Amino acid sequence: MEKRIVCCTSTGCIEYGPNRYKDLGIEFFHIIVNYNNKDYYEGLDLNPYDFFKTLETIEDPKNHLPHSAIPPMESIREKFESIVKRGYTEAIIITLSSYLGGTFNAIKLVGKEFEDKLKITMIDSKTTCFCEGMLAIQAQELVNKGVPTEQIIKELNWSINHQEFLGTCNKLDYLIYNGRLKGGKAFMGKMLSIVPVMHFSREGVLEPIGSALGLRKGINTVIDVLEEKIGNRDPNDYYLWHNYTGESSMDLLKEIEEERGIKCNHEDVIASPVTGCHTGPYLSGYGLFMKRREDEPLD
């Protein structure tokens, strides 16, 4: 008799989300954040709220940059060994976008060692943060209903093609220091207070979809894109939540969304420390996760 488990990389932020998701039985491959020459396992010994508050107080961030690293191969192996030992015969594993590092490939590579004992389905979320986590939650809920894995894969692929991660940063420091923004664009951006408007492409690449002069215009541009994506869809047919790093970056966003009549229908979920390594404590935006209606085909 098959026994299935759902796993997610720690960047999915389920461990930082509402308690109701923590009891679903989803397990995690924890990614490492190195800060001040010390390794922390995201989700285990690194609290994102404390981490981002610390980043906000650094006087010299350029020389105190945090960095992320894939889970150690041995920790991945230990996770698979534990899964097999507990009698699971199949694992559905959702990871952050494979474009954001080697975690997807590392888990896939170690998983090959267990192919004779465990059927492994790897899902590239093509995103990160709680959009990734929502895919794992969806997978677990479908497993609990006894839905066949082949059908679950189709449902997840539909969701991947209809999710959105949208945001802007009110400071460019970390994007520049980490090499995400270079040369003349970086210089002019800082000089003119230009902020990028970012999202994940359907291929899983975090890319700019525009820019704006100042944070207020940047947030309005984010909301313009958000409204276009939602269209006339009923709020019962999607989840919308705040996606952010430092809490201070959210004050203006909430002010503007009230002016424009934007209402989230899901609790806020702070972004992962891995994301904060690249954006710093300055990211504010939204996660949008569509629910497939019965009249919407999978293909």
C-alpha positions in Angstrom: 0.0 0.0 0.0 1.4 3.4 -1.0 2.3 5.9 1.7 3.0 9.4 0.4 4.8 12.3 2.0 5.0 16.0 0.9 8.2 18.0 1.4 9.1 21.5 0.7 12.2 23.6 0.8 12.3 26.0 3.8 12.0 29.0 1.5 8.3 28.1 1.2 7.8 29.9 4.6 5.2 27.4 5.9 7.0 27.4 9.2 6.3 31.2 9.4 2.7 30.9 8.3 -0.6 30.3 10.1 -0.6 27.4 12.6 -3.2 25.5 10.6 -0.6 24.7 8.0 2.0 23.5 10.4 -0.1 20.5 11.4 -0.5 19.1 7.8 2.6 16.9 8.1 4.6 18.7 5.4 8.4 18.2 6.0 11.3 20.5 5.0 14.7 20.6 3.4 16.3 23.5 5.3 18.5 25.9 3.3 21.5 27.5 5.0 22.0 31.2 5.6 25.5 32.3 6.5 25.6 35.6 8.5 28.6 37.0 10.4 30.5 33.8 9.6 28.0 31.6 11.2 25.7 29.1 9.4 22.0 29.0 10.3 19.4 26.6 9.1 16.5 28.6 7.8 13.3 27.7 9.6 15.1 25.9 12.4 17.5 28.3 14.2 16.9 31.6 12.2 13.9 33.7 13.1 13.0 35.9 10.1 11.6 38.7 12.2 14.7 39.0 14.3 16.9 38.5 11.2 15.4 41.3 9.2 15.3 43.7 12.2 19.1 43.0 12.6 19.6 43.8 8.9 17.8 47.1 9.3 20.3 48.3 11.9 23.5 47.4 10.1 25.6 50.5 9.5 27.9 48.9 6.9 25.7 46.2 5.0 28.2 46.0 2.1 30.7 44.3 4.4 28.2 42.3 6.4 26.2 40.6 3.7 24.4 37.4 4.5 24.6 34.6 2.0 22.6 31.5 1.3 23.7 28.0 0.5 22.1 24.8 -0.5 21.3 22.2 2.2 24.3 20.0 2.9 24.2 16.8 0.9 24.4 14.8 4.1 21.3 16.6 5.6 19.4 15.8 2.3 20.5 12.2 2.6 19.4 12.0 6.2 16.0 13.3 5.3 15.5 10.7 2.6 16.7 8.0 5.0 14.2 9.1 7.6 11.4 9.1 5.0 12.2 5.6 3.9 12.6 4.3 7.5 9.2 5.6 8.4 7.6 3.5 5.7 6.9 6.1 3.0 6.9 4.7 -0.5 6.5 8.0 -2.4 7.7 11.6 -1.9 6.3 14.7 -3.6 9.0 17.4 -3.2 8.3 21.1 -4.0 11.4 23.4 -4.2 12.1 27.0 -4.7 12.8 28.0 -8.4 15.7 26.1 -9.8 16.9 29.4 -11.2 17.7 30.6 -7.7 20.5 28.1 -7.0 21.4 24.5 -6.8 18.9 23.2 -4.2 16.5 21.6 -6.8 19.4 19.7 -8.4 21.0 18.7 -5.1 17.8 17.1 -3.8 17.2 15.4 -7.1 20.8 14.1 -7.2 20.7 12.6 -3.7 17.2 11.3 -4.4 18.6 9.0 -7.1 20.3 7.0 -4.3 16.9 6.0 -3.1 15.1 5.2 -6.3 14.8 1.5 -5.5 13.0 2.3 -2.2 11.1 5.6 -2.9 9.2 7.0 -5.8 10.2 10.7 -6.0 8.3 13.4 -7.8 10.2 16.7 -8.0 8.2 19.9 -8.6 10.0 23.1 -9.5 7.8 25.8 -8.0 9.3 28.5 -10.3 9.0 30.9 -7.4 9.9 31.2 -3.7 8.4 32.3 -0.4 4.8 31.5 0.5 3.8 31.0 -3.2 6.1 28.0 -3.1 4.6 27.0 0.3 1.1 27.2 -1.0 2.0 24.6 -3.7 3.1 22.2 -0.9 0.0 22.9 1.0 -2.1 22.2 -2.1 -0.2 19.0 -2.7 -0.7 17.8 0.9 -4.4 18.5 0.8 -4.8 16.6 -2.4 -2.8 13.7 -0.9 -5.1 13.7 2.1 -8.1 13.3 -0.3 -6.5 10.3 -2.0 -6.0 12.1 -5.3 -3.6 10.2 -7.6 -0.1 11.7 -8.0 -0.5 12.1 -11.7 -3.5 14.3 -11.1 -1.7 16.2 -8.3 1.1 17.0 -10.7 -1.4 18.5 -13.2 -3.1 20.6 -10.5 0.3 21.9 -9.3 1.4 22.8 -12.8 -1.8 24.7 -13.3 -1.2 26.6 -10.1 2.4 27.3 -11.0 1.2 28.9 -14.2 -1.3 31.1 -12.4 0.6 32.3 -9.3 2.3 35.7 -8.9 5.0 37.0 -6.7 5.1 40.9 -7.0 7.1 43.4 -5.1 9.4 46.3 -4.9 12.3 47.4 -2.7 12.5 50.8 -1.2 16.4 50.6 -1.1 18.6 49.1 -3.7 21.6 48.4 -1.4 21.4 44.6 -1.2 20.4 44.2 -4.8 23.5 46.1 -5.7 25.9 44.5 -3.2 24.8 41.0 -4.2 25.3 41.8 -7.9 21.6 41.6 -8.9 21.8 45.3 -10.0 25.0 46.5 -11.6 26.9 49.4 -13.2 25.1 52.4 -14.5 21.6 51.1 -13.5 22.8 50.7 -9.9 24.3 54.2 -9.8 21.4 56.0 -11.4 18.9 54.0 -9.4 20.5 55.2 -6.1 20.9 58.7 -7.3 17.4 59.1 -8.6 15.6 56.9 -6.0 14.4 54.6 -8.8 12.9 51.4 -7.4 12.5 48.1 -9.4 9.2 46.3 -9.7 9.8 42.6 -9.7 8.1 39.3 -10.3 8.8 35.7 -11.2 8.5 34.8 -14.9 6.7 31.6 -16.0 10.2 30.1 -16.4 11.0 30.8 -12.7 13.3 33.8 -13.2 13.1 36.7 -10.7 13.1 39.7 -13.1 12.1 43.3 -13.3 8.8 44.1 -15.0 9.2 47.8 -14.6 10.7 50.6 -12.5 9.4 53.7 -10.8 10.7 56.9 -9.4 10.3 56.5 -5.6 8.6 53.9 -3.4 5.1 55.4 -3.7 5.1 55.1 -7.5 6.7 51.7 -7.2 4.0 50.4 -5.0 1.3 51.8 -7.2 2.9 50.0 -10.2 2.9 46.8 -8.2 -0.8 47.3 -7.5 -1.5 48.1 -11.2 0.0 44.7 -12.1 -1.8 43.0 -9.3 -5.2 44.4 -10.4 -4.5 43.3 -14.0 -3.7 39.8 -12.9 -6.8 39.5 -10.7 -9.1 41.0 -13.2 -12.8 40.3 -12.4 -12.0 37.1 -10.5 -14.0 36.6 -7.4 -12.0 36.8 -4.1 -13.2 33.3 -3.3 -11.2 32.1 -6.3 -7.8 33.3 -5.1 -5.6 33.8 -2.1 -3.9 37.2 -1.7 -1.4 38.1 1.1 1.4 40.5 1.9 4.8 39.3 1.0 7.6 41.3 2.7 10.9 41.2 4.5 11.3 44.1 7.0 8.1 45.1 8.6 8.9 48.8 8.2 8.7 48.5 4.4 5.0 47.6 4.7 3.7 50.9 6.2 3.4 52.8 2.9 2.1 49.7 1.0 -0.8 49.3 3.4 -1.5 53.1 3.2 -1.7 53.0 -0.6 -3.7 49.7 -0.8 -6.3 51.2 1.4 -6.5 54.3 -0.9 -7.0 51.9 -3.9 -9.3 49.5 -2.3 -7.0 46.4 -2.3 -7.9 43.8 0.3 -5.9 40.8 1.2 -7.9 37.7 2.0 -5.1 35.6 3.6 -2.9 36.3 6.6 0.5 38.1 6.0 3.4 35.7 5.6 6.9 37.1 6.0 9.5 36.3 3.3 12.2 33.8 3.9 15.7 34.8 5.2 17.1 33.4 1.9 15.1 36.0 0.0 16.3 38.7 2.4 19.9 37.8 1.6 19.2 39.4 -1.8 16.6 42.1 -1.1 17.6 43.1 2.4 14.9 44.1 4.8 13.3 46.3 2.1 10.9 44.1 0.1 7.2 44.8 0.1 4.6 43.3 -2.1 2.1 40.5 -2.6 1.7 36.8 -3.1 -1.2 35.8 -5.4 -2.3 32.2 -5.6 -5.2 31.3 -7.8 -7.8 28.6 -7.0 -8.8 26.6 -10.1 -12.5 26.8 -10.8 -14.4 23.8 -12.2 -14.9 25.7 -15.4 -11.1 26.1 -15.9 -9.4 23.3 -17.7 -6.1 21.9 -16.4 -4.5 21.9 -19.9 
